[in-house]
Every structure is written in structure tokens, then in C-alpha cells.
């Protein structure tokens, strides 16, 4: 006995339903993997990881001494524990290219917030 067209259509719909479920699962897995990849290459995360390393902390101490324990923005006394690393060229605009020690200055947290992503000339 052969399969009639209604039965064949039902089988095809069943197969289609299974394939659509598989596609949705693959889509979710792909999105999850993409989010993980974004976290790995996110310039802010990359910077935060570096700053926690021995090299990052050594740079911060050396820069603190170079700046004579003063904020690069307001030029007043700065405690090492309070010093935050400011990106002269912002991560928002320059991405990973901004994550170079020559692009960093130490500031008071308030000075850093006040400047935000504006480019400031710290040479004076």
C-alpha cells in the first residue's frame, strides 16, 4: 500500500518542524559563541585584564612616579590607591588601538569622569 499525498505532506511538515527546531538551536549556540568571542576581543575587557597583570601594575607604579604623584589633569597630589588610568584617545573611538601605555595617564577618579571621552592635551 502506497503513501497518499496527505500522509506524505504530514511527513514533510514533521521533517520541516524538526529542521526548524534544529536551526533555532544552532542559532542560539551561534549567538552564545559570538557573545563569548566579543568578550574576548572587547578592548575595555582587554585593558582591564592587562591592568591586573604584573606588567600593568608595574606600568602604573612607574607612571605614578613619572607624574610625581600628581594627577595629569588637575596637577594636584594623587594617592596611588586612588589613581585611575585614563585613555587619552578613548577606547570608544579608537578601540584596541587606544590600549597602548603611551596613551595612558593617571588621574583622580573625579577628573577622569569629568573628562570622559574628550581628548585633552596633558602636555602643559
Order of alpha helices (4+ residues) and beta strands (2+ residues): alpha-alpha-alpha-beta-alpha-beta-alpha
